[in-house]
């Protein structure tokens, strides 16, 4: 008997393992009590928690387990988020949320795949994981409900800004079709009647009406963006929670603005338990991925396996760091190593700088020691000035 198979009976304890394959209208559940057991697969209605309780009871009866036998479960991170994890934990079930990209799969060109097979595969891997094979997959660190809720503001802002850009580009594209180039802003409707095409004619009436409707959507999104930005500034000024205090700490660094400071903390530094610089870089997807096989030996670039929002912001802030912190040790390192090179080399170097800067910011928040040579400013000046705070 293997160590994994013996895990269920270790110290006389017998366990029930269950995996979830979550669909919109139906959930597939796979049960077993040991690695050698054939999986018991059942289907229930999605989010039917009473049916889930009944299936757990039936599964314990099926495998001859006592009613108080511990239950271990897993499901893949995805659309359903973490509410199910919290419900399972409240029910006394030991659950893990799995990074779906880390699950091993056959490398054949074609393979059978359906919800039943996926559920059976998950429960077999869960037995191995609970038996001590911790590298069988990657487990997602689940934030608390409060930490998860804090991410809503900046994520909504990012989506709204992307939507505003879409409306702006559509307006520009419609005008480009008649030979006009105009910047979209609050006074666009006042400018529209004055625009003239190549033959000195006004913009056609039908096109004007469409532009007005498109601009109304742009204006609505713009108002929502400004409202959210105002709300964020208010939180930075007045809240005394630990995450907001970290936002203020980052704002004391020149070159770090409200967008980046808020995103860094609420997505990353505010709730994750980071132990070393390697974890920081890996969770941001900024680690190298070498490829070595036989005579082949080359670098494939960064992994991009981490938080995409933080990764894109880290690249943007790295460029800003060179501009606003030219005297820092990190800027000197970049200029000496990549500055004399061509544009492609500098773009590669900025990723390395982003990784180093992210680690330096993590250490700054943990120890209070600013990156070497970095200039500090008063955070009040970035959110309306100290006078506004005192008022």
Legacy VTK file of the C-alpha trace (Angstrom):
# vtk DataFile Version 3.0
C-alpha trace
ASCII
DATASET POLYDATA
POINTS 391 float
0.000 0.000 0.000
1.400 3.410 -0.961
1.760 6.344 1.429
-1.076 8.120 -0.381
-3.407 5.138 -0.126
-2.544 4.725 3.543
-3.319 8.378 4.301
-7.050 7.755 4.837
-6.399 5.258 7.618
-3.511 7.101 9.234
-4.027 7.187 13.017
-7.314 5.362 12.482
-8.834 8.335 10.637
-10.927 7.700 7.540
-11.701 10.559 5.192
-14.103 11.533 2.464
-12.695 13.337 -0.558
-14.917 15.328 -2.908
-14.179 17.453 -5.956
-16.450 19.975 -7.671
-16.766 20.658 -11.380
-18.787 23.867 -11.353
-21.127 24.664 -14.215
-23.738 27.388 -14.496
-26.790 25.120 -14.217
-25.264 21.883 -12.893
-22.434 20.792 -10.625
-20.617 17.472 -10.988
-19.366 15.948 -7.709
-16.821 13.126 -7.499
-16.364 11.250 -4.189
-13.859 8.702 -2.919
-12.339 7.654 0.399
-8.975 6.341 -0.847
-6.834 6.395 -3.954
-7.864 2.834 -4.865
-11.607 3.572 -4.687
-13.527 4.037 -7.931
-14.963 7.542 -7.866
-18.658 8.001 -7.105
-19.921 10.736 -9.446
-23.159 12.614 -8.868
-24.792 15.692 -10.381
-26.758 18.353 -8.503
-28.259 21.691 -9.429
-25.799 24.555 -9.306
-25.777 26.365 -5.955
-28.199 23.825 -4.415
-26.544 23.599 -1.021
-29.185 21.346 0.551
-28.657 18.793 -2.230
-24.897 19.043 -1.586
-25.392 18.249 2.101
-27.502 15.214 1.193
-24.882 13.946 -1.276
-22.178 14.221 1.379
-24.266 12.106 3.752
-24.967 9.515 1.031
-21.286 9.372 0.062
-20.265 8.604 3.653
-22.831 5.812 3.751
-21.620 4.468 0.390
-17.984 4.247 1.533
-18.833 3.014 5.036
-17.531 6.130 6.759
-18.769 7.405 10.134
-21.029 10.450 10.048
-18.312 12.561 11.686
-15.592 11.547 9.208
-13.609 14.605 8.024
-14.316 15.854 4.515
-11.686 17.283 2.160
-12.731 19.062 -1.016
-11.401 21.060 -3.950
-12.538 23.010 -6.973
-10.881 25.081 -9.671
-10.657 28.852 -9.351
-12.912 30.575 -11.846
-16.186 32.394 -12.322
-17.706 31.214 -9.040
-15.001 32.936 -7.034
-14.517 32.106 -3.383
-18.017 32.079 -1.888
-18.173 28.285 -2.123
-14.833 28.002 -0.322
-16.200 30.122 2.524
-19.406 28.079 2.687
-17.461 24.809 2.805
-15.169 26.164 5.515
-18.203 27.243 7.555
-19.522 23.673 7.231
-16.285 22.304 8.670
-14.961 21.021 5.333
-11.266 21.415 4.534
-11.326 22.943 1.038
-8.629 24.094 -1.371
-9.105 26.282 -4.436
-6.871 25.099 -7.262
-5.182 27.106 -9.989
-6.605 25.439 -13.094
-3.478 26.237 -15.135
-1.385 24.116 -12.767
-3.358 20.880 -13.223
-1.411 18.224 -15.090
-2.917 17.067 -18.397
-1.901 14.521 -21.064
0.186 16.003 -23.868
-1.496 14.098 -26.663
-2.944 16.060 -29.536
-6.462 14.904 -28.728
-7.847 13.819 -25.375
-11.285 13.129 -23.999
-12.680 15.911 -21.827
-15.991 16.393 -20.075
-17.212 17.452 -16.641
-17.338 13.884 -15.348
-13.754 13.122 -16.343
-12.561 16.446 -14.934
-14.273 15.812 -11.592
-12.773 12.306 -11.334
-9.329 13.671 -12.212
-9.626 16.382 -9.562
-10.632 14.028 -6.759
-7.747 11.653 -7.558
-5.327 14.556 -7.393
-6.938 15.737 -4.157
-6.136 12.374 -2.553
-2.533 12.729 -3.673
-2.358 16.322 -2.426
-3.744 15.472 1.002
-1.407 12.451 1.064
1.632 14.712 0.966
2.235 15.440 -2.741
2.042 19.206 -2.326
3.512 19.872 -5.771
0.728 18.065 -7.592
-0.897 21.467 -8.259
-0.864 25.093 -7.153
-3.308 26.221 -4.482
-4.842 29.693 -4.661
-4.523 31.857 -1.557
-8.104 32.881 -0.740
-8.565 36.474 0.436
-10.949 37.370 3.219
-14.347 38.747 2.265
-13.226 42.253 3.228
-10.005 42.059 1.209
-11.879 40.722 -1.799
-14.433 43.515 -1.564
-11.693 46.161 -1.497
-10.640 45.063 -4.990
-13.964 46.069 -6.521
-13.256 49.808 -6.719
-10.061 49.749 -8.752
-11.183 46.835 -10.916
-14.336 48.731 -11.799
-12.211 51.783 -12.556
-9.988 49.812 -14.908
-12.979 48.439 -16.801
-14.684 51.820 -16.989
-11.545 53.472 -18.328
-11.246 50.777 -20.975
-14.910 51.315 -21.881
-14.395 55.087 -22.104
-11.466 54.504 -24.436
-13.685 52.306 -26.629
-16.293 55.057 -26.932
-13.591 57.636 -27.642
-12.002 55.465 -30.337
-15.386 54.818 -31.926
-16.088 58.543 -32.142
-12.661 59.173 -33.657
-13.187 56.358 -36.135
-16.557 57.678 -37.267
-15.094 61.134 -37.813
-12.040 59.729 -39.582
-14.408 58.213 -42.168
-15.293 61.743 -43.286
-11.723 63.060 -43.093
-11.815 64.641 -39.611
-9.539 64.215 -36.603
-10.908 65.478 -33.273
-9.974 64.844 -29.654
-12.906 63.695 -27.555
-13.485 65.709 -24.390
-16.202 67.402 -22.322
-16.724 70.115 -24.989
-17.131 67.726 -27.912
-20.829 68.517 -28.457
-20.045 72.236 -28.737
-17.352 71.489 -31.321
-19.428 69.082 -33.411
-21.635 71.674 -35.256
-18.517 73.651 -36.207
-16.693 70.757 -37.845
-16.336 70.852 -41.644
-15.475 68.053 -44.036
-13.044 68.322 -46.966
-15.678 70.128 -49.095
-16.532 72.594 -46.294
-19.793 70.832 -45.512
-21.107 70.149 -42.021
-20.977 66.618 -40.657
-23.994 64.738 -42.117
-27.090 64.835 -39.902
-27.329 61.065 -39.445
-23.683 60.846 -38.432
-24.125 63.750 -36.023
-26.976 61.960 -34.296
-24.921 58.803 -33.966
-21.981 60.775 -32.600
-24.247 62.440 -30.056
-25.518 59.065 -28.837
-21.983 57.701 -28.651
-20.798 60.773 -26.778
-23.682 60.424 -24.303
-22.335 56.961 -23.456
-18.802 58.360 -23.191
-20.058 61.118 -20.874
-21.960 58.685 -18.651
-18.886 56.467 -18.206
-16.703 59.534 -17.616
-18.968 60.662 -14.773
-18.779 57.236 -13.162
-14.982 57.276 -13.405
-14.764 60.676 -11.725
-17.152 59.564 -8.980
-15.055 56.467 -8.228
-11.812 58.451 -8.260
-13.357 60.914 -5.803
-14.453 58.043 -3.572
-10.953 56.566 -3.649
-9.348 59.882 -2.694
-11.786 60.198 0.190
-10.814 56.763 1.486
-7.098 57.588 1.257
-7.618 60.816 3.188
-9.787 59.521 6.002
-9.681 55.722 6.437
-7.390 54.276 9.092
-7.443 50.646 7.977
-4.159 48.781 7.514
-4.453 48.533 3.692
-5.131 52.267 3.284
-2.173 53.087 5.533
-0.028 51.051 3.156
-1.429 53.028 0.224
-0.315 56.247 1.934
3.111 54.742 2.561
3.545 53.983 -1.136
2.318 57.465 -2.067
5.256 58.912 -0.135
7.531 57.662 -2.904
7.962 60.054 -5.786
6.740 58.491 -9.019
4.026 56.365 -7.348
0.523 57.757 -7.917
-2.898 56.912 -6.521
-3.718 54.435 -9.306
-0.610 52.325 -8.792
-0.482 52.603 -4.999
-4.112 51.553 -4.610
-3.819 48.668 -7.065
-0.542 47.414 -5.578
-2.003 47.236 -2.076
-5.537 46.007 -2.800
-4.437 43.386 -5.342
-1.162 42.317 -3.825
0.519 43.780 -0.765
-2.565 44.325 1.393
-3.506 40.699 2.070
-1.075 38.218 0.519
1.385 36.455 2.809
4.623 36.969 0.893
7.666 35.254 2.361
10.506 36.182 0.003
11.359 38.053 -3.181
10.874 34.959 -5.349
7.243 34.702 -4.296
6.743 38.401 -5.034
8.052 38.056 -8.585
6.264 34.749 -9.202
2.851 36.031 -8.090
3.241 38.948 -10.484
4.260 36.664 -13.370
7.605 38.430 -13.731
9.833 35.370 -13.379
11.985 34.079 -16.282
11.104 30.812 -18.023
14.265 29.148 -19.367
13.995 26.309 -21.881
16.754 23.719 -21.799
16.412 20.413 -23.644
19.223 18.661 -25.462
21.039 21.210 -27.590
18.274 23.805 -27.118
18.966 26.418 -24.489
17.112 29.730 -24.619
14.934 32.063 -22.580
11.195 32.142 -23.328
10.500 35.422 -21.559
8.546 36.076 -18.368
6.029 33.502 -17.195
2.963 35.833 -17.180
1.415 33.358 -14.743
0.555 35.912 -12.067
-1.755 38.862 -11.579
-2.106 40.546 -14.981
-3.385 43.838 -13.546
-0.407 44.180 -11.251
2.029 43.059 -13.951
0.911 45.702 -16.451
0.980 48.371 -13.748
4.467 47.258 -12.664
5.788 47.794 -16.202
4.173 51.231 -16.375
5.572 52.255 -12.987
9.047 51.056 -13.984
9.067 53.604 -16.822
7.791 56.281 -14.419
10.500 55.352 -11.926
13.193 56.172 -14.463
11.595 59.573 -15.049
10.815 60.598 -11.462
13.563 58.767 -9.566
16.613 59.183 -11.843
18.977 59.337 -8.868
17.909 56.031 -7.335
20.126 52.946 -7.353
17.596 51.051 -9.470
17.591 53.761 -12.147
21.407 53.801 -12.219
21.433 50.007 -12.574
19.041 50.155 -15.513
20.898 52.962 -17.295
24.259 51.246 -16.944
23.019 47.868 -18.140
20.327 48.721 -20.701
20.528 52.464 -21.362
23.161 52.294 -24.152
21.293 49.497 -25.933
18.680 49.628 -28.665
14.967 50.043 -28.006
14.322 46.290 -27.928
16.994 45.780 -25.270
15.568 48.650 -23.213
12.092 47.097 -23.355
13.528 43.815 -22.117
15.376 45.679 -19.385
12.263 47.465 -18.183
10.745 44.098 -17.252
13.811 43.330 -15.136
13.513 46.765 -13.541
9.806 46.193 -12.859
10.646 42.952 -11.047
13.386 44.569 -8.959
11.188 47.565 -8.171
8.288 45.353 -7.093
10.557 43.531 -4.656
11.931 46.859 -3.391
8.393 48.175 -2.784
7.499 44.995 -0.886
10.531 45.447 1.353
9.653 49.113 1.815
6.175 48.204 3.068
7.491 45.426 5.284
10.475 47.211 6.826
9.913 50.919 6.126
13.254 51.128 4.302
12.804 53.080 1.062
14.591 51.907 -2.119
18.178 53.153 -2.135
18.448 56.720 -3.402
14.665 57.180 -3.783
13.135 60.583 -3.035
10.168 60.876 -0.686
7.296 63.364 -0.811
4.276 64.210 1.336
1.425 61.913 0.322
-1.115 64.685 0.963
0.052 66.517 -2.157
-1.112 63.587 -4.319
-4.678 63.554 -3.008
-5.601 67.220 -2.966
-3.057 68.742 -0.597
-2.703 68.890 3.173
-5.146 71.803 3.392
-7.917 69.654 2.000
-7.190 66.976 4.595
-7.277 69.386 7.527
-10.536 70.835 6.243
LINES 1 392
391 0 1 2 3 4 5 6 7 8 9 10 11 12 13 14 15 16 17 18 19 20 21 22 23 24 25 26 27 28 29 30 31 32 33 34 35 36 37 38 39 40 41 42 43 44 45 46 47 48 49 50 51 52 53 54 55 56 57 58 59 60 61 62 63 64 65 66 67 68 69 70 71 72 73 74 75 76 77 78 79 80 81 82 83 84 85 86 87 88 89 90 91 92 93 94 95 96 97 98 99 100 101 102 103 104 105 106 107 108 109 110 111 112 113 114 115 116 117 118 119 120 121 122 123 124 125 126 127 128 129 130 131 132 133 134 135 136 137 138 139 140 141 142 143 144 145 146 147 148 149 150 151 152 153 154 155 156 157 158 159 160 161 162 163 164 165 166 167 168 169 170 171 172 173 174 175 176 177 178 179 180 181 182 183 184 185 186 187 188 189 190 191 192 193 194 195 196 197 198 199 200 201 202 203 204 205 206 207 208 209 210 211 212 213 214 215 216 217 218 219 220 221 222 223 224 225 226 227 228 229 230 231 232 233 234 235 236 237 238 239 240 241 242 243 244 245 246 247 248 249 250 251 252 253 254 255 256 257 258 259 260 261 262 263 264 265 266 267 268 269 270 271 272 273 274 275 276 277 278 279 280 281 282 283 284 285 286 287 288 289 290 291 292 293 294 295 296 297 298 299 300 301 302 303 304 305 306 307 308 309 310 311 312 313 314 315 316 317 318 319 320 321 322 323 324 325 326 327 328 329 330 331 332 333 334 335 336 337 338 339 340 341 342 343 344 345 346 347 348 349 350 351 352 353 354 355 356 357 358 359 360 361 362 363 364 365 366 367 368 369 370 371 372 373 374 375 376 377 378 379 380 381 382 383 384 385 386 387 388 389 390
